[in-house]
């Protein structure tokens, strides 16, 4: 029987800790930073998060490795990614390690999973004239609210809807999350 996992696919924990921890670059992401991320994920009752820092995959990658290195026993899923601007919209580009590609059908065996984030929130978007780039899911809810356009996009492209917090504060992680099956 598959296990249901709760994952927040849209978080910015390094940005949340930047001032508090004095993070200027990847060398400042350490065990203490990882500990605060783990604590936030666990207190939200999640099984994992995608760290999707704005335009900075390296920070997400290093934070993911720090969590894996020091907190492997917690068995949390920490996926590195980035939030990128493209064609006037934002998308979440998330790296999916092979282990999760094989065990979580939601990812369709993709190494890179792309989510159209908060469609139409910052810039107008017409469901009949979608961005030309390919994406695998669309965000329907975050701290910014509900995105009614997401349902139309999901139906048109035949892709799943996700919920993610878009947390820029640690206490907001888990505000919205997506349930996926683990085989």
C-alpha positions, -999 to +999 in steps of 0.1 A: +000+000+000+015+034-010+023+059+017+010+095+014+036+122+017+030+159+024+054+181+005+056+219+002+069+224-033+075+262-030+097+275-001+125+301+004+141+291+037+176+305+029+160+339+021+141+336+054+173+330+073+195+354+053+194+384+077+191+363+109+220+340+101+241+365+080+239+343+049+258+360+021+268+329+001+268+291+000+297+290+025+274+304+051+249+275+048+259+251+075+246+226+101+228+254+121+210+266+090+201+230+081+188+224+117+164+254+115+151+241+081+146+206+095+128+220+126+105+241+104+096+211+081+089+188+111+069+214+131+047+219+100+040+182+099+055+177+065+075+149+050+095+173+029+100+205+010+114+218-022+138+247-016+132+271-044+153+301-038+149+330-063+173+324-092+198+306-070+199+268-074+233+266-057+219+278-023+191+252-025+216+225-035+240+232-006+211+234+019+198+201+007+232+185+011+236+199+046+203+185+057+212+151+041+246+151+057+236+161+093+199+150+095+196+119+074+179+100+103+150+125+101+141+109+067+129+142+053+127+148+015+146+180+007+145+188-030+168+215-044+154+239-069+151+275-080+123+300-088+130+315-122+115+343-143+106+333-178+083+349-203+068+372-177+059+344-153+077+325-126+084+288-126+098+264-100+126+242-114+131+213-090+157+186-092+144+151-085+171+126-074+168+092-090+156+075-058+125+097-057+119+096-094+115+058-091+094+059-059+071+088-063+049+084-094+039+121-093+073+130-108+068+108-139+104+097-138+116+133-146+150+145-134+138+181-135+102+189-125+089+223-136+059+240-119+042+272-132+041+292-100+013+316-090+000+319-126-011+354-134-004+368-100+025+392-109+018+396-146-014+389-165-018+355-181-043+342-206-052+305-203-056+305-241-021+320-246+002+301-222+040+305-219+058+285-246+080+266-221+070+232-210+059+226-174+048+196-155+023+211-129+007+244-120+004+260-086-032+266-075-026+280-040+000+297-019+003+324+007-006+348-022-041+332-023-059+310-048-051+311-085-083+303-104-065+303-137-045+272-125-075+249-129-080+260-165-043+255-172-043+221-156-073+209-177-058+224-209-023+209-204-035+177-186-011+184-157-016+182-120-023+211-096+000+216-067-002+237-035+029+253-021+034+279+006+058+303-012+072+308+024+096+336+029+095+330+066+102+297+083+069+297+102+050+299+069+065+266+056+037+241+052+009+268+049+000+249+017+013+216+006+007+188-019+000+151-010+019+126-032+022+088-031+054+070-022+056+035-035 
